[in-house]
């Protein structure tokens, strides 16, 4: 697993490029990280190739090998596949390697993954030293090392075209990318070229980042190899999308009937036929038998919310401990409480 530190200097302040993790279903929600991710071990992708590929996928920045510097690498036993949770060897299920790289920031990033990452912004490293808890763990624990290694980076190989710009100007440029002009398009020279698809050579995965970022420099033939590559990718993922859709349908139905766990096994089919998916407390309470059955029962519960903080679902499970509720009891309540407070919230 890799993390890349893209750095620059603005008004004598060292700044690094970071984005906020905005997918609530992934680790380190709302923490800041740089470009990076997981090596594709099924393809024997090494860690250097991984950081180059991830940087292109997440920010559309191509790294130059001669400027890429690895400053940290650590391998540890872990109980989780994609997270370093150090443990004893006998407890381990995985071996996780973490690495941090440096590279000067030489072009403006693009916001290519808005579903998982917020916009790319520059942060002063002196501020990050004070607010390290905002960073993902690997950066939080190594922020002093990063600061020192940036300062020691060989100045004579730095070539930063945005070095003299102010932070505010960089933010504006990230929001308003300059438009390419037709004069930069090499493919205009041979745009009349049309080659039968079977005669076009196939590219390998490692070639894609280099070709894609150099769009303006590509010939018509190279663009046609990319189009053929796109069709190959589409064909390979189409079966997976069908599988994903089928599983999502099954998962949805399963979760919609999960509320039935509060009923006895012999009752569940009858209740399912009568109340179907995701009934509310109000609907179930119309049945006097259910109302009488659960009135004094204690439930463990969770309230689910949407991304806009709107209440969406009520998760109910029977509490193993049916001791009377008091003011210090957390996450447990009676049916009467749910009737008063969450009467119309669908159950899961």
Beta strands, then each sheet from edge to edge (+ up, - down):
strand 1: 2-10
strand 2: 13-20
strand 3: 32-33
strand 4: 69-80
strand 5: 83-86
strand 6: 94-104
strand 7: 121-124
strand 8: 298-305
strand 9: 311-318
strand 10: 332-334
strand 11: 346-347
sheet 1: 3+ 2- 1+ 6+ 4- 5+
sheet 2: 3+ 2- 7+
sheet 3: 10+ 8- 9+ 11+
end
